[in-house]
Every structure is written in C-alpha cells, then in structure tokens.
Amino acid sequence: MKKLIKNVHVLTMDAEKTEYPNGYIMIADNMIDAVGGMEHAPDEKAVEEIVDGKQAIAMPGMVNTHTHIGMIPFRSLGDDYPDRLRRFLFPLEQECMTEELAYHSGKYAIAEMQLAGVTTFMDMYYFEDALAQATDEMGSRAILGETVIDFPTCDADTAHGGLDYAQSFIPKWLNHELITPAIAPHAPNTNSPEALKEAVRLSEQYQIPLTMHVAEMDYELDHFRDTLDMTSVEFLDSIGALSERLVAAHCIHLTDQDIDLLKKHHVKVAHCIGANTKSAKGVARISDLLDKQIPVGLGTDGPSSGNTLDLFTQMKLFANFHKTELKDRGAFPASEIVELATMGGARVLGMENQIGSLESGKKADIVLVETCSVNMFPLFDPYAALVYSANAGNVQDVFINGKRTVKDKVLMDRSIAELRQNLAEQMKEFTVKAKERL
Amino acid sequence: MKKLIKNVHVLTMDAEKTEYPNGYIMIADNMIDAVGGMEHAPDEKAVEEIVDGKQAIAMPGMVNTHTHIGMIPFRSLGDDYPDRLRRFLFPLEQECMTEELAYHSGKYAIAEMQLAGVTTFMDMYYFEDALAQATDEMGSRAILGETVIDFPTCDADTAHGGLDYAQSFIPKWLNHELITPAIAPHAPNTNSPEALKEAVRLSEQYQIPLTMHVAEMDYELDHFRDTLDMTSVEFLDSIGALSERLVAAHCIHLTDQDIDLLKKHHVKVAHCIGANTKSAKGVARISDLLDKQIPVGLGTDGPSSGNTLDLFTQMKLFANFHKTELKDRGAFPASEIVELATMGGARVLGMENQIGSLESGKKADIVLVETCSVNMFPLFDPYAALVYSANAGNVQDVFINGKRTVKDKVLMDRSIAELRQNLAEQMKEFTVKAKERL
C-alpha cells in the first residue's frame, strides 16, 4: 500500500538537516519509501492514496520521552499548591485510581498527543497493561514502564508490587509491533536498593528500557547526601543502576561528576523543562549534557505537572529558558530544538534507527503542521516557526507507522467528545474526592 | 441593542475575582449591562441577539501592553542571530518599510490579536497614522504611539522626525472612540535629551500616554553609567520624563532605587517575558514591582521578538519564569497571572475604569475560551486551564466595544487568507532584501 504526501516543506531532520521546501514523502506500508523535491515525485498513478499537504511543514513525528498518561484526571487540580504531590497526587491515586480510569485516561492522553504531533512516547504509571491496551487501540508507538515504589499502590497491595506486576506485563507485550514494555522505579529515594536492583535485573533479563525520575527533588538529593554522602546519581552508580538502558527523567540537579557518570554508562536523559520550571525546581544543565554527547530528548511530564502533552510548548519553553540560562540569544537555534523533539527523543528511547527523521527505510511516523493559520506567516525559517510561533492546534495531519491517525486536525477513528465522555464517566468518584481536598 | 451571552463560566476579574460557573453576560450597545448566574439571566425575549457560550470560559478581553504591529514581515527572520537588531531590523525598516506595508501588517497583526482574545493593545511603531486607520477598520481598542528615534526612519527624513509626525497624528485621532494617540520615544539611549523632553512636553500638552523601551539593553545601561554615572531610570528622572503617563516597556534591569523612582512617579510597566527571555536579556523583577503596587501588564513585544501576539503564551512563560526565579511553585497562582493579562494591563494603560473586568458599566470587551478541545479537560480550576493548558487556538468568540469580531474561531468581517494575500503583496521587495541578509 503506497501513500504519497505532496506539496509539503519537508524538514527531514537527517544528519545534514536536509530540507525540501517543495517536497514529497512516499510511504510504503509502514515505512518511508522515499523523500525528495516535488520535481522528483513519483508518478501518482502508482500510488493508492494521495495527501495534498497544502504547503504544510512536514516533520518527523515528535517523541515525548517522559509522561504519565494515566494522570489526565489530575489536570488543573492544585497546580499552585506547594505540597501538591502529597496533598493531591499520592492520596488520590491510592483512593481513586482504577484500571478502568487509567485506561480511559490513557486513551484520552494518547489522542491529545496524536492531535499535537507526538507519535511516540515513554510512559511511567500504574496499570501499564491497561495502558498498553489503550496504546494498541489508539495506534501510537510507545515504551510503557510499570511503576515501582516503596508503598502499596493503586495496582499493587504491597510495597514494590510493581515488580510482580511487571513479571506478567513485560512478557505479554514483548513482541508487539509498536509497544515496548519497560520497568519504571519511581525514583532513587522512593525505592529500597534491593527493589532498584531487581528492576535493573528485570531490564537486563528482558533487554528492555528502565526509566526513573532522577535528581529531580531537593529532598531526594538531601536524603543521599545525609545518609550516604553521595549524590543520587552516585548512589545509582553504586548499585549498578546506570546503563544504556536507563532513561533518566528530569536530571535537574547534576554535579560535574554526575554528568561524567551518566556519560560513562551511556545513560539517556528525558528533559522536562515545562514541568521543572512550573514547579520552580530549576533548569537542568542540558548544554553541558549535550557537550558530552549524552542523548537528550524532550518530555512533557504528566498532565498534572506539564498540563499539556504537546512538544510545541516544551520547545518554546526550552528556547527561552536555555537561552536565558546561557545568557546567549544565539544558543540553541530553532533547528537544534526541533532536533531534540525528534531525533533527540529517538536516541533517548534507543529508536534512532527506526524513527526521529524522515529518511527512506525509517518507520512512517510523519507530522504535517499547517502554515495557513494566522500565527504561521511569514515563514523565513520553518524551524523558527515551529519553535516560536506554532502551537498544538496547528497540527494538520499525523501518520504513525504508515497509518493516518489525524486528518485535517481531527482524529480519524475516534471522537474527542466520546473519549472525554468515557473518561468523565470513570472520573466521578475521583472528582468528588479531589474537590474535598481543595 | 442588547446581546445575551449565556452558558459560560464567567471569570469577572473584579476586585473579589467573582466567578459565575454557570453564568451570563448581558451587553447593551457597547457596554456590559449585567453579569451573573444563569438563574438570574434576563428574559431572552428582551434581547436582540443570543450567544450560546457552550460552557466556554468568559473572561475580559486581554490587554497587550507592548507591541509593534507593523513588524509582521519580520516574523521568523533571523530569530537566533546575536546581532539581529542591527543586521535585520534597523536596515530593513530603513530600506523597505512603507506606509502601505505597515498598514497591511497592522491589519494582519490586529486580526491575530483578535483571534487570540486580545481586545486592547498599545503599539509603538512608524506610520502610526496608517496603523490608526488599520485599527479603526478592524475595530480593536488601542493606544498608538509614534516612534521617535535619533536617526532618519522610514517615515521621517530627519532624526527625531517622529516628533513632527506626531504633531499632526495626535490631534487627528484625539477624539476617536477606540483609539488613543500617543508618543513613543524608542529608548532613553536612542534619543537626545532634548527630543525626549519634547516628547514629554507633547504628552503633557495633549494629556496622552508616553511609551518607551526602558532598561532593556545592557548597552543602554552601560551608556548611562559610563557617561552620567546613572541608571537609565535615573536619567529619565533627571530630565523629568517619569510620570503617570509613562508606560515603560521591559524594565528588565532595575535597581531598588529605580523601583522607588518608578513608584514615586506612578510609572506603569509593560512586562514582555517572552521577548526578554528569548533574547536572553533576563527576567524583570515583577514581584518586587507588584509589592510596591506599581501597575504591571503583559506584553507580547513585536512579532519579530515575541513571534506570536497572544497572551496565552505570555501567561505560561510568566508562570514558569517567575516561579523559577522566586524558587516557589506557589508564587503567582494562575488567577494572579490572568489578572495581569486583564486588569493589570488595563491599569497600565490607564483604562481600568473602562476595561479589564466583566462588570456592569464597563465596555463590552469579552472573550470566550472554549473548553471542548482536548487540552481543556478536566477543569478543576479555569484560571489554571487558561494559564497552563490553553493556547490562542482555544479562543472561540470575541466582542470588542460590544461588537462581535470573532465567531466560532473565525473573524467576522475579514478573511485571514485575504489579509495575508494583501500583506504578502506588499512584502515582495522586503522579502528579497531580507533573504539577502540571511
């Protein structure tokens, strides 16, 4: 089955950042068959479906390297409370999070990402089996990590019960075309060293990713300094948890030695600038990480922390925060930021040979961003338009693994109204309990 | 002529931040007649037009306190060049900016603001007479300041020619219902003291606002320190330029003494967090200004600096930057940020008795933000949804001075395609010359 996308400004995001200002992309089944200028476009008679891009910017599907798709119910709840985590999140998850609620939240969150041009994401939450089901139904590409934490949770009666959950969850989804199961210890300070080691062992046994919040919280750093005279990265090193399988989320507070350790062990970093700064935690040393060739991608964090699941918001915040941190308006030109949202994320997830750029032989994960809305003119630099002007509402069409999931800004096979209604139905008890805590 | 807006979650932004979660707004001609809960809504038979808000959030029209509407042609041009101002902006304005180009840029920019819920703006540019014409045609509320600068410009053959231009521009527009003319010296260091004094004299003579970039550039501060051993605010004080008529844009670099001077002279501040941080200039001391009850509003800056002309982007950046600066996630809760975008801006422009809140007796400048898009659910806190989740694309309906200018996300009386075509037509020479400089 061949599909031709024509009349688009192609940003391939290949190593040379090749552009085709008037270009085409040919899809064969789930793969990119060819990319080039319209003057070399294939004969339209040899194609089953033709998509006129109408001068949209065509870019690789964006990669969200850190989120919690089960947490849509928490959005706009207690954003500005200093004690939000312990006042709302932990207790409401304990009391009200069910498999059904997580599943419907997951579908809604995936719909939101697709509509925003995010075609691949890495998740950390509970009930990951239900979230895998949701991901499968919605047709997104994902790495899904079951959370492990040192108290009983909504999906486990005992501390570190996620380890047991993962024992059945991981093998079940190991050979899925779009889904990779993973294990996700919550943080270095919210797990016993034994549980962390067991999570590492599972990731080695199944050769799957491990993801964890690392160096995010001031009390996390205090804990390891006070008890072990270590940083949390040094602690993770001491128990053998640093490896190329680890996607370390946040990494806000790193020493030079921490950065050297991440480099030495080929750890990858999911950078959540929006969530980190909304919560006043600080700005991670991304420039220093990239100088050492440590892979960095962008992450939205969950909808209660980052609020939206689109990477346009993250790209804009990234630009302004890191230019300001470095006191250099020339730092991180827009094309580098688009790279972080695409190839950067692909590298973080170990998928750089499959996704992240528009090149022949890669999976057909493609996003068209329209340029007819008022904010998208003029277009001297399409990268700048994506970073500084665009928002999620400019996403016109989305293809994942060759399948179109968004057409003219609308989901192909679902309605948002229906997804929302299903979610709202499941949220009734949650909503009552949440309001009691306000 | 009476219009009833019904079924909306009204954020009045009055002194008590009164909300009507299921409310109505009654418009009589160009004024707000009544606001309240639906249980007290007037008889629909007594109304000429009924607008069903469909559970949208109704908020006061937003106030953009600093922009340059003639600069749409510069958007996405050289964003990341360190020497952007002198490499692109100044020379291209000299070479290619015409009255016609400014006019069509102005109409396009005003359309963009209306579609984003900005109903009032303060402008600083050239050819302000043409921009007043554009504003009049588009039906927005505005204060329009003719630029004065110490070199010949696109609309004046001599240095400080804006002063002459203003002599005819100001009286022509003094009695317009929606437009207030103003005088806009570019900056303290780009005008002679004499020219600045003459601008101040004009503002006194006509009792009109004065606006200026203040304490924005490091070389501006260096200049006054090196030549006069003063800050730029101290310099402005020394020549009598500080007054309640001054809207000082940016104010990034202020000393405690500067803040006291602004307070003493009742100066108002237009805070452009997006432009200031994208250009790596820094974060203004807004918390300190507000602690002294100095009026602060939000500004987008021009489309080449802030790229978009919506205040949703600014509200989100404001939240994340100021929380991070203050190391306090509880600082500036969302409702305070929505206040800056509405009543705050109204105070900065000296219009707090006319606009900025939804109260009986105020002008009917009203924005409905829909809540059916994927990013707007759930809605535990509508202020948080506006600040952390919404984007300009969520604006559903806009009323300015009682007249509906946006209906269901589309301009009422214009098409963006046509406004863009007219602008592109005028941009031909500009585009050629701009590309030569890349």
Interface residues (C-beta under 8 A of the other chain):
Chain A: I72 P73 R75 S76 L77 G78 D79 D80 Y81 P82 R84 Y108 A111 E112 L115 G274 T277 K278 S279 A280 K281 G282 V283 N307 T308 D310 T313 K316 L317 A319 N320 F321 K323 T324 L326 K327 D328 R329 G330 A331 F332 P333 A334 C372 S373 V374 N375 F377 P378 L379 F380 D381 P382 A384 A385 Y388 S389 N391 A392 G393 N394 I416 A417 R420 L423 A424 M427 T431 A434 K435 L438
Chain B: I72 P73 R75 S76 L77 G78 D79 D80 Y81 P82 R84 Y108 A111 E112 L115 G274 T277 K278 S279 A280 K281 G282 V283 N307 T308 D310 T313 K316 L317 A319 N320 F321 K323 T324 L326 K327 D328 R329 G330 A331 F332 P333 A334 C372 S373 V374 N375 F377 P378 L379 F380 D381 P382 A384 A385 Y388 S389 N391 A392 G393 N394 I416 A417 R420 L423 A424 M427 T431 A434 K435 L438
